[in-house]
Amino acid sequence: MLRVQATRPRELSRRPRRKALRIRPLSPAAAAPPPRRPPAAGAPRPRSRHVAAAPGRRRRLVLRAPPAPLRVPAGAGGGLGPEDAQGNGGARGRRGRAGPCRAGAQLSVPRQGTRDHPPAQVALRDRLVGTVVACFKRHGAAAIDTPVLELRETLMGKYGDNSKLIYELQDQGGELLALRYDLTVPFARYLAMNKITNIKRYHIAKVYRRDNPATTRGRYREFYQCDFDIAGQFDPMLPDAECVKIVHEILSDLQLGDFLIKVNDRRILNGVLAVCGIPESKFITTCSTIDKLDKVPWEYVKNEMVGEKGLSPEATDRIGEYVQLHGGLDLIEQLLQDPKLSQNKLAKEGLGDMKLLFEYLTLFGITGKISFDLSLARGLDYYTGVIFEAVLLQQQNDHVEDLVSIGSVAGGGRYDGLVGMFDPKGRKVPCVGVSIGIERIFSILEQRVKASGEKVRTTETQVLVATPQKHLLSARLKLISELWDARIKAEMLYKKDPTLLKQLQYCEDMGIPLAAIIGEQELSDGVVKLRDVATREEVDIPREGLADEIRRRLEP
């Protein structure tokens, strides 16, 4: 028979308290258990911890209190560490599931480069997206949607040096997946799968990039993209000109300040590289370096071409003579007369289309904001023709712009071969499109709102139903139901007897323009007192005409 003796509470209280430990992630090598060594020949086997009791002796079991849990100091939490992310440590790695968050642990979003959006930010973003979507619809585009997850092979090999920024995943069955890097490649896959050869679409959704976030510049790992594309066989440069026009309309409507739309053609750029003696196998990597010219000086680009890309100094100097040129129709005419470029088929085709593009943009009346810039490369593999990018021109003494240093706010181009990569028979569908940098534009608008002190409305409520006396909850419920049935956006406070002051203060705090006040006198007269919150003017309105009066006052 076993006798169990429990340790006395007084004995437990004498045990020294454990100190709070700071948990530091171990490297994989340090976290791995040491390898077991077989015992030497002839060595005695180690005794087990569970030693059988001697015959005739009683075995005593002592029950002790479990060890105190490790206490994580406040501020030591805030997301998974490197070992947790790999499944090599932490609660999730050891037990396969996460327990409840310990008291004192700091909560945060998973990683840098992601964020929560409070109501004011969402309202401001909706205002921005509404302006963009209105422009897309004005040009006859229809909306589509595609999955966040794509097969890894769908995305790989489409983004040049940026392919390393793709988030890769693996599902339970071992299938290799990836989070979409942009909305263009999924769109091309969608066209090929559904055998669509003619469409004008727009798509607004989140994309993911394993990039170094720069939140002050509007660069995140999870962010929205806003795309407009035209797919189909059309006469040259007509869809391309419309895409550039759309960028001009959106940036003008948003009133972001002065801007410039740079245009180029990948065929011209490839022709320049060819006449400078660059092998075709190095075109893509060289273009990725040239694309940095808007951020760094030419000497930096030159050193990277020679030191990292393996180009000769002589060839690099010849490239520099071309890619530092920018201008308008005059520059196009000049390059058409260039003795070297005029002999290159790709460059000649690209310059001819660029001249036609400028003629159409002249008819649109927007060439004052357009620059033909040979340094523009758009380092994505799938571009085959015209490319363009919009940048904001920072003004002197513009303190708002000083707060947000923004790069390009829109970009796009022609990608005639991308759909054919997904078609079993390699059938091509010519496409051209533009992506609006919603996140970067949002960063500018957010800073401007803060600087101006503007209060952003987070709801669209038109009227608050209020009462000045007690015991009128039923009257408020009946009136607000009538307004809802009339499709009026109305609210009321969730209190039986709120004071009139609190109700009117709520209107001011939330930016609600009107208050419909119903008291005992109004009930007997069959009217509602309609109050303008801003001017504090009150007018008695017949109850049956209240909805029409609210619409009349608030219609744009």
C-alpha positions in Angstrom: 0.0 0.0 0.0 1.4 3.4 -1.0 1.3 6.3 1.5 1.1 9.8 0.0 2.5 12.6 2.2 1.8 16.1 0.9 4.3 18.9 1.6 3.0 21.4 4.2 2.0 24.9 3.0 4.4 26.2 5.7 7.3 24.4 4.0 6.4 25.8 0.6 6.3 29.3 1.9 10.0 29.0 2.9 11.1 28.2 -0.6 12.9 31.2 -2.2 10.9 33.0 -4.8 12.1 32.7 -8.4 13.5 35.8 -10.0 11.8 37.1 -13.2 13.6 35.8 -16.2 14.2 37.6 -19.4 13.6 35.2 -22.3 16.1 35.5 -25.1 15.6 33.6 -28.3 18.3 30.9 -28.9 20.0 30.3 -32.2 18.9 27.1 -33.9 22.3 25.5 -33.0 21.9 26.5 -29.3 18.3 25.5 -29.1 18.9 22.0 -30.4 19.3 19.2 -27.8 22.9 17.8 -27.5 23.3 14.5 -29.3 23.2 11.4 -27.2 26.4 9.4 -26.9 26.3 5.6 -26.6 27.8 4.3 -23.3 31.4 3.1 -23.4 31.9 -0.6 -23.6 31.7 -2.2 -20.1 30.4 1.0 -18.5 27.5 0.5 -16.1 24.1 1.5 -17.4 22.9 4.8 -15.8 20.3 4.3 -13.1 16.7 5.3 -14.0 15.1 8.1 -12.0 12.3 5.7 -11.2 14.0 3.2 -9.0 11.9 0.2 -7.8 11.4 0.1 -4.1 13.2 -2.6 -2.2 11.1 -5.6 -1.3 9.3 -5.1 1.9 9.9 -1.3 2.0 7.1 1.2 1.6 7.6 3.9 -1.1 6.7 7.4 -0.1 5.5 9.9 -2.7 5.9 13.6 -1.9 3.6 16.0 -3.8 5.2 19.4 -4.3 3.7 22.5 -5.8 4.4 23.0 -9.5 7.3 25.4 -10.3 6.2 29.0 -10.7 5.7 30.0 -14.3 8.3 32.2 -16.0 7.3 35.9 -15.8 7.9 37.9 -19.0 8.6 41.5 -18.1 6.3 44.1 -19.6 7.5 45.2 -22.9 9.3 41.9 -23.7 6.4 40.6 -25.8 5.0 42.1 -28.9 5.1 39.5 -31.6 6.9 36.2 -32.3 10.7 36.1 -32.2 12.9 34.5 -34.9 12.6 31.0 -33.4 8.8 31.3 -33.0 8.4 32.4 -36.7 10.3 29.3 -37.8 8.5 27.0 -35.4 11.7 26.3 -33.5 10.8 27.8 -30.1 8.2 29.6 -28.1 4.9 28.2 -27.0 3.7 27.6 -30.6 6.8 25.7 -31.5 6.8 23.5 -28.4 3.1 22.7 -28.0 1.7 23.3 -31.5 -0.8 25.9 -30.3 -0.7 29.2 -28.5 -2.0 29.7 -25.0 -3.7 32.7 -23.6 -1.6 35.9 -23.6 0.1 36.4 -20.2 -0.7 39.4 -18.1 1.8 42.2 -18.8 2.7 40.9 -22.3 2.6 43.6 -24.9 0.3 43.2 -27.9 1.2 44.3 -31.3 0.6 43.6 -35.0 2.6 40.6 -36.3 5.6 42.5 -37.9 6.8 45.9 -38.8 5.3 47.0 -42.0 1.7 46.2 -41.1 -0.8 48.3 -39.1 -4.3 48.6 -37.7 -6.5 51.3 -39.2 -8.8 53.2 -36.8 -12.1 54.6 -38.1 -10.7 58.0 -39.1 -8.0 56.4 -41.3 -10.6 54.1 -42.9 -12.9 57.1 -43.6 -10.0 59.0 -45.2 -9.0 56.0 -47.2 -12.6 55.5 -48.4 -12.6 59.1 -49.6 -9.4 58.6 -51.5 -10.5 55.3 -53.1 -13.9 56.8 -54.0 -12.1 59.5 -56.1 -10.0 56.9 -57.8 -12.9 54.4 -58.5 -15.0 57.3 -59.9 -12.3 58.0 -62.4 -12.0 54.3 -63.4 -15.8 54.0 -63.8 -15.8 57.2 -65.9 -13.5 55.4 -68.3 -15.8 52.3 -68.5 -13.9 49.8 -66.3 -15.5 46.9 -64.5 -14.3 45.5 -61.2 -12.8 42.0 -60.7 -11.2 40.2 -57.7 -8.6 37.4 -57.5 -7.4 35.3 -54.5 -4.7 36.5 -52.1 -2.9 33.1 -52.5 -1.4 32.1 -55.8 0.7 29.1 -56.8 4.4 30.0 -56.2 5.3 29.1 -59.8 2.6 31.6 -61.0 4.6 34.6 -59.5 8.2 33.5 -59.8 10.2 34.9 -62.6 8.0 37.8 -63.3 9.5 40.5 -61.1 13.3 40.5 -61.9 15.4 41.1 -58.8 12.3 41.8 -56.8 11.3 38.1 -56.8 13.1 37.8 -53.5 10.5 40.0 -51.9 7.7 37.4 -52.5 6.2 35.8 -49.4 6.3 32.1 -49.9 4.1 29.6 -48.1 3.5 25.8 -48.0 0.1 24.2 -47.3 -0.5 21.0 -45.4 -0.3 18.9 -48.6 3.1 20.3 -49.5 1.9 22.6 -52.3 4.1 25.7 -52.7 2.1 28.9 -52.5 2.8 32.6 -52.3 1.0 35.8 -51.3 0.4 38.0 -54.3 3.1 40.5 -55.0 0.9 42.8 -57.2 -2.4 42.6 -59.0 -1.0 42.5 -62.6 0.3 38.9 -62.7 -2.9 37.5 -61.1 -4.9 39.4 -63.7 -2.9 37.9 -66.5 -3.4 34.4 -65.0 -7.1 35.2 -64.8 -7.3 36.1 -68.5 -5.5 33.0 -69.5 -7.6 30.6 -67.4 -10.9 32.1 -68.5 -9.8 32.7 -72.2 -10.7 36.4 -72.0 -9.2 38.4 -74.9 -10.9 41.8 -74.3 -11.6 43.6 -71.0 -11.2 46.9 -69.3 -11.0 46.3 -65.5 -10.0 47.8 -62.2 -9.0 46.0 -59.0 -8.4 47.3 -55.5 -6.9 44.9 -53.0 -4.1 44.1 -50.6 -0.7 42.9 -51.8 2.3 41.7 -49.8 6.0 42.3 -50.1 8.9 41.1 -47.9 10.5 44.5 -48.1 12.2 46.8 -45.6 9.3 49.0 -44.5 9.5 52.7 -44.4 6.3 53.9 -42.8 7.1 57.6 -43.1 7.3 57.2 -46.9 4.1 55.1 -47.1 6.0 51.8 -47.7 4.6 48.8 -46.0 4.8 45.0 -46.3 1.0 44.7 -46.5 -0.7 47.5 -48.5 -3.4 48.3 -51.0 -2.9 48.5 -54.7 -5.3 50.1 -57.1 -5.0 48.9 -60.7 -6.6 49.8 -64.0 -5.9 47.7 -67.1 -7.0 47.4 -70.7 -6.6 44.0 -72.5 -7.2 43.3 -76.2 -6.1 44.0 -79.7 -6.4 47.7 -80.5 -4.6 50.3 -82.6 -1.2 51.4 -81.3 -1.0 53.8 -78.4 -4.7 54.5 -77.9 -5.1 52.4 -74.7 -1.6 53.6 -73.5 -2.6 57.2 -73.9 -5.8 56.7 -72.0 -3.9 55.1 -69.1 -1.6 58.1 -68.9 -4.7 60.4 -69.1 -6.2 58.5 -66.1 -3.1 59.1 -64.0 -3.3 62.8 -64.9 -7.0 63.0 -64.0 -6.6 61.2 -60.6 -3.7 63.3 -59.4 -5.5 66.5 -60.5 -8.7 65.5 -58.7 -6.8 64.7 -55.5 -5.1 68.1 -55.6 -1.8 66.7 -54.3 0.2 69.5 -55.8 2.5 69.7 -58.8 3.4 66.4 -60.4 5.2 64.9 -63.4 4.5 61.8 -65.4 7.6 60.2 -66.8 7.3 58.0 -69.9 9.7 55.7 -71.7 9.6 52.5 -73.7 11.4 49.2 -72.8 12.2 48.7 -76.5 14.0 52.0 -76.5 15.9 51.1 -73.4 16.8 47.7 -74.7 17.9 49.3 -77.9 20.2 51.7 -76.0 21.8 48.8 -74.1 22.3 46.9 -77.4 24.1 49.7 -79.2 26.2 50.2 -76.0 27.5 46.7 -76.3 25.6 45.1 -73.4 24.7 41.4 -73.9 21.0 40.6 -73.9 21.4 38.3 -70.9 22.2 41.4 -68.8 19.4 43.6 -70.0 17.0 43.0 -67.1 19.6 43.3 -64.3 21.0 46.4 -65.9 17.5 48.0 -66.2 17.0 47.4 -62.5 20.1 49.4 -61.8 19.2 52.2 -64.2 15.8 52.5 -62.5 17.6 53.8 -59.3 18.6 57.0 -61.1 15.6 58.9 -59.6 16.9 58.1 -56.1 20.7 58.1 -56.3 23.3 60.0 -58.5 24.7 58.6 -61.7 28.1 57.8 -60.0 26.4 55.4 -57.7 24.5 53.7 -60.6 27.7 53.5 -62.6 29.7 51.9 -59.8 26.9 49.3 -59.3 26.9 48.5 -63.0 30.7 48.0 -63.0 31.2 46.4 -59.6 28.0 44.2 -59.2 26.6 43.7 -62.7 30.0 43.2 -64.4 29.7 45.8 -67.2 32.8 47.5 -68.6 33.5 51.2 -67.7 33.4 52.1 -71.3 30.0 50.5 -71.9 28.7 52.1 -68.7 29.8 55.6 -69.9 28.0 55.1 -73.2 24.8 54.1 -71.3 25.1 57.2 -69.2 25.1 59.4 -72.3 21.6 58.2 -73.1 19.9 57.5 -69.8 20.5 61.0 -68.4 18.4 62.5 -71.2 14.9 63.7 -70.7 12.6 66.1 -72.6 9.6 66.0 -74.9 8.7 65.6 -78.6 12.0 67.4 -79.6 14.1 64.7 -77.8 12.2 61.9 -79.6 12.9 63.6 -83.0 16.6 63.9 -81.9 16.9 60.2 -81.1 15.2 59.2 -84.3 18.1 60.8 -86.1 20.7 59.2 -83.8 23.1 57.2 -86.1 23.2 54.2 -83.7 19.6 54.0 -82.4 18.1 54.6 -85.9 19.8 51.3 -86.9 18.4 49.3 -84.0 15.0 47.8 -84.8 13.7 47.7 -81.3 14.7 51.3 -80.5 13.2 52.5 -83.8 9.9 50.9 -83.1 9.8 52.2 -79.6 10.6 55.8 -80.7 7.9 55.6 -83.4 5.3 54.6 -80.8 6.6 57.2 -78.3 6.1 59.9 -81.0 2.5 58.7 -81.6 1.9 58.6 -77.8 2.9 62.3 -77.5 0.6 63.2 -80.4 -2.3 61.7 -78.5 -1.3 63.3 -75.2 -1.1 66.6 -77.0 -4.8 66.2 -78.1 -5.7 65.4 -74.5 -4.0 68.6 -73.5 -1.7 67.2 -70.8 1.8 67.2 -72.3 2.8 70.0 -69.9 2.9 67.3 -67.2 4.7 64.7 -69.3 8.4 64.1 -69.6 10.2 61.5 -71.9 12.8 60.2 -69.5 15.3 57.5 -70.7 16.3 56.6 -67.1 12.8 55.2 -66.4 13.1 51.4 -66.4 10.4 50.0 -64.2 12.4 47.0 -63.1 9.7 44.3 -63.7 10.4 41.6 -66.2 7.0 41.6 -67.9 7.0 45.1 -69.4 7.4 45.0 -73.2 6.6 48.5 -74.5 5.6 51.9 -73.1 6.2 52.4 -69.4 5.3 55.4 -67.2 5.6 56.6 -63.7 4.1 59.6 -61.8 6.1 61.5 -59.1 5.1 64.5 -57.0 7.3 67.6 -57.3 8.2 68.8 -53.8 7.7 72.5 -53.4 10.0 74.8 -51.4 8.6 75.9 -48.0 5.9 73.1 -48.3 6.0 72.0 -44.7 3.4 69.3 -45.2 5.5 67.7 -47.9 8.6 67.9 -45.7 6.8 65.6 -43.3 6.3 62.9 -45.9 9.1 62.2 -48.4 7.2 60.4 -51.1 8.6 58.7 -54.2 6.4 57.6 -57.2 2.6 57.7 -56.6 1.6 55.8 -59.8 3.2 53.6 -62.4 2.4 51.2 -65.2 3.1 50.2 -68.8 2.5 47.6 -71.5 2.9 43.9 -71.0 1.9 42.1 -74.2 3.6 38.8 -73.4 2.5 38.1 -69.8 -0.8 36.4 -70.5 0.9 34.0 -73.0 3.1 32.7 -70.1 0.0 31.2 -68.6 -1.8 30.0 -71.7 -1.2 26.3 -72.6 -0.8 27.3 -76.3 1.1 30.5 -75.6 -1.6 32.8 -77.0 -0.9 36.4 -76.2 -3.3 39.0 -75.2 -1.9 42.6 -75.4 -2.4 44.5 -72.2 -1.5 47.9 -70.8 -2.3 49.2 -67.3 -1.5 51.5 -64.4 -1.3 51.1 -60.7 -2.1 54.0 -58.3 0.0 54.2 -55.2 -2.9 54.3 -52.7 -0.7 53.9 -49.6 1.7 56.7 -50.5 -1.0 59.1 -51.5 -2.8 58.2 -48.3 0.3 59.2 -46.2 0.3 62.6 -47.8 -3.5 63.2 -47.2 -3.2 62.0 -43.6 -0.4 64.4 -42.9 -2.3 67.3 -44.5 -5.4 66.5 -42.4 -3.3 66.6 -39.2 -1.6 69.8 -40.2 -4.9 71.5 -41.1 -6.7 70.3 -37.9 -9.6 68.9 -40.0 -11.9 66.5 -38.2 -12.6 63.5 -40.4 -16.1 62.2 -40.2 -16.1 58.4 -39.5 -19.8 57.8 -40.2 -22.3 59.1 -42.8 -25.1 59.7 -40.2 -27.4 62.4 -41.4 -29.5 63.0 -38.4 -29.7 62.1 -34.7 -33.1 61.4 -33.2 -33.2 63.2 -29.8 -35.7 63.9 -27.0 -35.7 66.8 -24.5 -37.7 65.0 -21.7 -37.7 61.7 -20.0 -39.9 58.7 -20.7 -39.9 59.2 -24.4 -37.8 56.2 -25.5 -40.8 54.7 -27.4 -41.3 58.0 -29.3 -37.6 58.0 -30.4 -37.8 54.3 -31.5 -40.8 54.9 -33.6 -39.4 58.0 -35.3 -36.0 56.5 -36.0 -37.7 53.4 -37.5 -39.7 55.7 -39.8 -36.5 57.4 -40.9 -34.7 54.1 -41.5 -37.6 52.9 -43.6 -37.3 56.1 -45.6 -33.6 55.2 -46.2 -32.3 58.1 -44.0 -29.1 57.5 -42.2 -30.1 58.1 -38.6 -28.8 57.4 -35.1 -29.9 57.6 -31.5 -28.2 57.3 -28.1 -28.6 53.9 -26.4 -29.9 55.4 -23.2 -33.5 55.5 -22.0 -33.4 59.1 -20.8 -30.3 60.9 -22.1 -30.1 64.6 -21.5 -30.6 66.9 -24.5 -27.1 68.4 -23.9 -25.4 65.0 -24.2 -27.4 64.2 -27.4 -26.4 67.5 -29.0 -22.8 67.1 -27.9 -22.7 63.7 -29.6 -23.8 65.4 -32.8 -20.9 67.9 -32.6 -18.4 65.2 -31.7 -19.4 62.9 -34.6 -20.0 65.6 -37.1 -23.7 64.8 -37.5 -25.3 67.8 -39.3 -28.9 67.6 -38.1 -30.9 66.6 -35.0 -34.5 65.6 -35.0 -35.9 66.6 -31.6 -39.3 65.1 -30.5 -40.8 66.1 -27.2 -44.2 66.0 -25.6 -45.3 69.2 -27.4 -44.1 68.0 -30.8 -45.9 64.7 -30.3 -49.2 66.5 -29.6 -48.7 68.9 -32.6 -47.6 66.1 -35.0 -44.3 67.9 -35.8 -40.6 67.3 -35.3 -38.2 70.1 -34.4 -35.3 69.9 -36.9 -32.1 71.5 -35.6 -29.1 72.5 -37.6 -26.2 71.5 -35.4 -23.8 74.1 -36.9 -26.0 77.1 -36.8 -28.3 76.0 -34.0 -31.4 77.1 -35.9 -34.5 75.0 -35.2 -37.6 74.7 -37.4 -40.8 72.7 -36.8 -41.4 70.2 -39.7 -44.5 68.1 -40.2 -43.7 64.5 -39.3 -44.7 63.1 -42.6 -42.4 65.5 -44.5 -39.3 65.1 -42.2 -37.4 62.6 -44.5 -37.9 64.8 -47.6 -36.7 67.9 -45.6 -33.6 66.1 -44.5 -32.8 65.0 -48.1 -33.4 68.6 -49.3 -31.0 70.1 -46.8 -28.2 67.6 -47.3 -28.3 67.0 -51.0 -25.1 68.1 -52.7 
